Amino acid sequence: MDTEAKYVADMQGSFEVRPCLNGRAGRCLQQVAPKQPIIWQGGSDAYTLAGDTAWRNYTVSVDVNLQQAGVTKLIGRANTQARPQSRQAGYELRVADTGDWTLAANDTNAKLTTLASGTTTALGLHSWHTLALTMVGTAISARIDNRTVAQVTDATYAAGEVGFGVVGYQTNQFDNLTVTPGPASTGG
């Protein structure tokens, strides 16, 4: 896998580099639009993508710091997109500040198909947490703070970019986006 991102796209919302909050030094990426903007072509969550649509087997992880109650998401194997931007095909790990989580496949009609869901320890607000998705062939696993919360088999998406964002328009911060190559594909 070529781990150098081919491009980065701010699909919706407004992401800016800002000083990290809540005890973390350095600079982080923050979604700074606190409410949905004027809609030109239909609504969408605030999210950003990076990478290459040919990436197949990898683990993507990101640290997130929720600033308001709501849901944050990590995206894997993002590929075909229809307009508006909410019609982004790919896998999504969605986690609420309450600890409720969903691993879903999103399609180009903006239909989420739940692959697994549950509740873990509440993330709360103003503290850092790590989300991760591992995709190898049809095996997909999700982790929250190094605890595996889901292991599923799904063949809907074989390759695609990585991304992260929020469901709605909270001003969450993100740091340490990491993409680690997995084993080479053998047709799966």
C-alpha positions as CSV (number, residue, x, y, z in Angstrom):
1,M,0.0,0.0,0.0
2,D,1.2,3.5,-0.8
3,T,0.7,5.1,2.6
4,E,1.2,8.6,1.3
5,A,-2.2,10.2,0.9
6,K,-3.0,10.9,-2.7
7,Y,-5.3,13.8,-1.6
8,V,-7.2,15.2,1.3
9,A,-10.7,16.5,0.8
10,D,-12.9,18.5,3.3
11,M,-16.2,17.0,2.2
12,Q,-18.5,19.1,4.5
13,G,-18.0,21.3,7.5
14,S,-15.0,23.4,8.2
15,F,-11.8,21.7,9.6
16,E,-9.0,23.9,10.9
17,V,-5.7,23.3,12.6
18,R,-6.0,24.7,16.2
19,P,-4.2,24.2,19.5
20,C,-5.2,20.9,21.1
21,L,-7.5,21.1,24.1
22,N,-7.9,19.2,27.3
23,G,-4.4,18.5,28.3
24,R,-2.9,17.6,24.9
25,A,0.0,19.6,23.6
26,G,0.5,20.6,20.0
27,R,-2.0,21.2,17.3
28,C,-5.0,19.3,16.3
29,L,-7.6,19.3,13.5
30,Q,-10.9,20.7,14.7
31,Q,-14.3,20.8,13.0
32,V,-15.2,24.4,13.7
33,A,-18.7,24.8,12.2
34,P,-21.0,24.7,15.2
35,K,-24.2,24.4,13.2
36,Q,-25.3,23.2,9.8
37,P,-24.5,25.8,7.1
38,I,-26.9,27.1,4.4
39,I,-27.7,24.0,2.3
40,W,-27.0,24.3,-1.4
41,Q,-27.5,20.8,-2.5
42,G,-28.7,18.8,0.5
43,G,-27.5,18.2,4.0
44,S,-24.6,16.1,5.1
45,D,-22.5,15.4,8.2
46,A,-19.2,17.2,8.6
47,Y,-16.4,14.9,7.6
48,T,-13.1,14.8,5.8
49,L,-11.4,12.1,3.7
50,A,-7.8,11.3,2.9
51,G,-5.9,8.6,1.1
52,D,-6.3,6.5,-2.0
53,T,-9.4,4.7,-3.3
54,A,-7.2,1.7,-4.1
55,W,-6.3,1.1,-0.4
56,R,-7.6,-2.4,0.5
57,N,-6.4,-4.0,3.7
58,Y,-5.5,-1.6,6.5
59,T,-6.1,-0.3,10.0
60,V,-7.2,3.3,10.4
61,S,-7.2,5.0,13.8
62,V,-7.7,8.5,15.1
63,D,-7.8,10.2,18.5
64,V,-11.0,12.2,19.1
65,N,-12.0,14.8,21.7
66,L,-15.7,15.4,21.9
67,Q,-16.5,19.0,22.7
68,Q,-20.3,18.8,22.7
69,A,-22.8,15.9,23.2
70,G,-23.2,14.0,19.9
71,V,-21.7,11.4,17.7
72,T,-18.3,11.2,16.1
73,K,-17.3,8.9,13.3
74,L,-14.3,7.1,11.7
75,I,-14.6,6.1,8.1
76,G,-12.8,3.2,6.2
77,R,-12.9,2.1,2.6
78,A,-14.6,5.3,1.5
79,N,-15.1,5.1,-2.2
80,T,-18.0,6.1,-4.5
81,Q,-19.8,9.3,-3.6
82,A,-23.1,10.6,-4.9
83,R,-24.4,14.1,-4.2
84,P,-25.0,15.4,-1.7
85,Q,-21.9,14.4,0.3
86,S,-24.0,12.3,2.7
87,R,-24.1,9.7,0.0
88,Q,-20.5,8.5,0.8
89,A,-20.1,4.8,0.4
90,G,-17.9,3.1,3.0
91,Y,-17.7,1.7,6.5
92,E,-18.4,3.9,9.5
93,L,-17.7,3.4,13.2
94,R,-20.0,5.9,14.9
95,V,-19.6,6.6,18.6
96,A,-21.7,8.8,20.8
97,D,-20.5,10.6,24.0
98,T,-22.8,8.3,25.9
99,G,-20.8,5.2,24.7
100,D,-23.5,4.0,22.2
101,W,-21.7,2.8,19.1
102,T,-22.6,1.5,15.6
103,L,-20.5,-0.2,12.9
104,A,-22.3,0.4,9.6
105,A,-22.0,0.3,5.9
106,N,-23.1,3.6,4.2
107,D,-24.1,3.5,0.5
108,T,-24.5,6.1,-2.2
109,N,-28.2,6.6,-1.2
110,A,-27.1,7.5,2.3
111,K,-28.6,4.3,3.6
112,L,-26.8,3.0,6.7
113,T,-26.8,-0.7,7.2
114,T,-25.9,-1.7,10.8
115,L,-23.4,-4.5,10.9
116,A,-23.0,-4.4,14.7
117,S,-23.9,-2.1,17.6
118,G,-23.7,-1.8,21.3
119,T,-22.7,0.3,24.3
120,T,-19.3,0.8,25.8
121,T,-18.0,3.1,28.6
122,A,-19.2,6.6,28.0
123,L,-16.7,8.8,26.2
124,G,-18.1,11.9,27.8
125,L,-16.8,15.3,26.9
126,H,-13.4,17.0,26.9
127,S,-11.3,13.9,27.1
128,W,-9.3,12.0,24.4
129,H,-10.3,8.6,23.0
130,T,-9.0,6.4,20.2
131,L,-11.2,4.9,17.5
132,A,-9.9,2.3,15.1
133,L,-11.2,0.2,12.2
134,T,-9.3,-2.8,10.8
135,M,-10.3,-4.1,7.4
136,V,-8.7,-7.2,5.9
137,G,-10.6,-8.9,3.0
138,T,-14.1,-9.3,4.3
139,A,-13.1,-9.2,8.0
140,I,-13.9,-5.9,9.7
141,S,-13.2,-5.1,13.4
142,A,-13.8,-1.9,15.4
143,R,-12.0,-0.8,18.5
144,I,-12.7,2.0,21.0
145,D,-9.8,2.9,23.4
146,N,-8.0,-0.4,22.4
147,R,-11.1,-2.5,23.3
148,T,-12.5,-4.5,20.4
149,V,-16.3,-3.8,20.2
150,A,-17.1,-5.5,16.9
151,Q,-15.8,-8.2,14.6
152,V,-17.9,-8.8,11.5
153,T,-17.7,-10.2,8.0
154,D,-18.9,-8.0,5.2
155,A,-18.0,-7.9,1.5
156,T,-19.8,-4.6,0.6
157,Y,-16.6,-2.6,0.1
158,A,-13.2,-3.9,-0.8
159,A,-11.2,-0.7,-1.0
160,G,-11.2,3.0,-0.3
161,E,-10.0,6.0,1.6
162,V,-10.0,6.9,5.3
163,G,-11.9,9.7,7.0
164,F,-13.4,11.1,10.1
165,G,-15.9,13.6,11.2
166,V,-19.1,14.2,13.2
167,V,-22.7,13.4,12.8
168,G,-24.1,16.8,12.7
169,Y,-21.9,19.8,13.5
170,Q,-20.1,19.5,16.8
171,T,-16.7,21.1,17.2
172,N,-14.8,17.9,18.0
173,Q,-11.0,17.7,17.7
174,F,-9.0,15.0,16.0
175,D,-5.4,14.0,16.2
176,N,-3.0,11.2,15.3
177,L,-4.7,9.9,12.2
178,T,-2.8,6.7,11.4
179,V,-3.1,4.3,8.5
180,T,-1.3,1.0,9.0
181,P,-1.1,-1.4,6.0
182,G,-2.5,-4.9,6.5
183,P,-1.6,-8.0,4.6
184,A,-1.6,-8.0,0.8
185,S,-4.9,-8.9,-0.8
186,T,-5.4,-12.5,-2.1
187,G,-8.6,-11.8,-3.9
188,G,-10.7,-11.0,-0.8
